[in-house]
Amino acid sequence: MKDITEEELHLYILNKTLLDKDILNRIEEIAGKDESFQKELHEIEEFYSNYNQISSNRQNTFFLNAPQLETFRIKSIKLAAMQSVAESTDLTYIKTFFTGDNYLITRLFYNSKDQSYNLFIIPEDDKGDVSNAILYLTGIKKEFLADEKGMIKIKSGFIDFPEQIIIRLPLAKFDIVGNDLIQLQKKSFSFHNKKNDFKLELDLNEKILNGSLQIDKNISNESFKLFIFEPGNESNFTSVNMDENKFSINCPELKSFRIVITEI
């Protein structure tokens, strides 16, 4: 059997289900009788536990770290957004980001054809909702919005991606369509996630959209940011920080739009 790579040891700690069965059995066999091997696994586990502590401090903001490995060959990970582009020769794999608690995985590719970056946000159980997640790059102080499948396309010739990125998952989403636009004067919209009920009050005064957010429970950080965009055109969004859960913004001239609320 081939030697166990450092990459495979990290995957064993991060998510052992991504390993081939024979490699998994080999690691556990050696760990059962080799104390130095056990110590190495423990050191890797401690390394990622630091990020676990960071990401668990806030329920919707996650700090993802890119391990310093030569390459990742994660053949088991599948994502609907990736399937249509996975075979493209224009895509070059760059790096993989993990949360310490394994909740999110993000894979970064570079598309040489249109000189863009493609990031695929993958929940651990393939069932978590990563649609319209927010990527924040601290180095350039810029945010990017994921599409319905958790994919972010950044149209840029070159970005020096850091070893850590920040992903914020939406707290609430509100779709404003059709007749809703005509009747926006003091109209309310509701949204329920796993922990909270949200109520958004909107009032359209000429071209200014005013809104206020009500939540049935306290959230760890009561500062919120609003993103407004047309679904399917996530690269073209407007964002604004909410002041005491209220905001005013120019109403987009669209037939329909979505409002996404995140913590900041």
N, C-alpha and C positions, 0 to 999 in steps of 0.2 A: 504493500500500500504506500502511496506517496506521502511525503512529510506533511504534517499539519501546518498550514500557513498562519501568519499573524492575523490575516483577514478573517480566517475561519474561527479563530479564537475570539475575536471581537464580535462576530456574528453569533457565536455561542452565548455570549453574555447579553447581547442586544435582543436577539430573537432567534433561538435555536431552531425554530421551525423552517428557517430559510436554508438550513444546511441539508446536504444529502445525508441519508440515513447512515451510511457506512462511516462518514466523517464524524457524525454525532456520536455513534457508538464508540469510535476510536478515541475521541476526546474523553468521554466518560470512563472508558477503560483505563486510560493513562492517569486521569485525575484520581482514580480510586486507589492508586498505589504509588504515585510519584509526588512527594511533598513539594519539590521545587516547581512542578507543573501546577499544583494546587495554588501555590503562592502567586504564580504569574496570572492565573485566572482571577484571583482575589484582587490583585492590583488593577487589572482591567475593569473589574466590577466597581472598585472604588472610584476610578476615573469617571465612569459614567454616572455614578450616584450623585456626584456634584451637580450635574445638569438636571438630574431628577429633582433635587431639592429646589433648584432655581425654577424649573417649569411648574412645580406643584404649588408655588406661592400664589399663582394667579390661575384661575380656572380656564381662561380663554386665551392667554398669551403663552407662547411656547418658544423657548430658546433652543435652536437646533445646532448641533456641533458636527463638524466634518472631521472624522478621525484621520490622523496622518498615516494613511496607508497608500501603497502604490496603486492599488486598483480594487474595485469591488466587482464581483461576478455574481450578482444576486439574480439568479435565473428564475427564482420562484415568484418574484414580485410581478404582479400584473395589474394594470390599471386601464380602464376603458379609454381614457384620453390618450394613452400611450400606444394602444394597439394599432392605430392607423398610421403611426409614424415610426414604430419600432424598427421596421425593416429599411427605413430610409438611409441611404449611404451619406446623406448630407448631415446627419446628426452625429456629433462627436461627444462621447460621455466625458464629463468633467469631474464631478464629485457627488458624493451622497452625504446628506445631513441627517442626523438622528437626534431625537430627544432622549435624555437619559432614561426616561421611563418607557421608552418604546412606543409612545402614543402616536407619534407622527414620524414619517420618513419622507424626505424630499430629495429627489434626484434631479441633477442639473445637467443639461445637454447644451451644446452650441450647434446652431444650424448655420453651416457655412454658406448655404445657398442664398439665404436672405439676411445673413449677418444678424441673427437674433439668438436670444437665449430662451430655452424652454425648460421650465421647472414644473415637475410633477409632484404634487403633494399627495402622499399616500397614507391613509389611516391604518393603524395596526391591524384592525379586524376587517378591512376592506368594506366596512359598512358605515363607518363614521362619516359625518357630513363635513366635507372640506370645501364645498362649493362657496365661491365668493370669499374665500379666505384672503387675508391681507398679508403681503410680504413687506417687511420694513427692512431696508438696508441702511444701517446706521452710518456707514462710511460716506454715503452720498445723501443721506437724510431724505430718502425718497420711498414712497409707497407704491405697491403694485397690487392689482386686484385679480384674483383667480376667476376662471370661468366656472360653469356649472359642474365640470368634471375635475376641478381642482388643478387646472393647468394655467400657468402664467407664462405669457409670451412677452419678452422684453426686446423691443426693436432697437438694439444698440450694437455697434461694431465691436465694442470691448468694454467689459466691466470687470474690475479686479475683485471677484467675490471673496469676502472674508471667510474665516474659518467658522464663524457663527452667524446665523441669520435669525430673524424674529418672525414668527408666524402668529397672527391674531385671527382666531375664528370668530365669525359673527355671533353676536348675542341674539339678534333679531333681524328678520327680513320682512319687508312690506312691499307688495306689488301694487302699483297704481296704474290702472288700465281703463281704457274705454270711457264709459260714463263717469267713472270716478273723477276724471280730470275736469269734467263739466260741473261736478257737484262738490268741489273741494272746499267750499266755504264751510268751515267748522265740521269737517268730516272726520270720523275716527276709524282707526284700523287696529286690529288685534293680532298678536302673535304669541305663541306659547312654545318655549323650548323645554328641555328636561327639568329645569329648575324654577323657571319664572314665567309669569304672564306679563306681557308688554302691551301697552296701549299707546298708540301714536295719534295725537290730535293735530290735524292739518287745517290750515286756513290760507287760501289763495287770495291775496290782495293785489289786484292788477297782475304784475308779473313777479311779485315777491311771495315766496312760499314760506309761511311761518309754521313752526311746529313745536310741540312739547311732548315729552316722553314720560309716561308713568309706568312704574314697576311695582309689582305686588310685594316684593321682598328686597331687602338690602343686598347689594352686590359689593364685593371686596373693594373695588375701586369705582367710585361714583362719578368718574369723569368719562364722558362718552364722545365718540366721533361718528359722524354720519357720512356715508358715501351714497351718492345718487348717480345712477347710470341707466342706460338702456340694456336690458339683458341681451347677450350676444355681442355686445360692443363694450366689454369690460375695460379695454385699454383707454377708453375715453370717459373718465368719471370726474365728478366734482366732489370735493370733500370739505367738511367744516367741523370744527370742534364745537360741541354743545356747551352752552353757558347755563349752568343750573338747569340742565336737562331741556333747554330751549334753544332754538336756532331760527335764523332767517337766511334764505338763500334764493337766488334767482331761479325761478321755475324753468326746468328744461323744456325746450320746444319739441317735445316728442309725443307720439301717440300713446306711449306707455313707458313707465320707468320703474326701477326698483330702488328702494331705500334699504341700506344695510347699516346696522348699528354695531359698533365694537367698543370695547373698553380701551382706554388709553392710559 
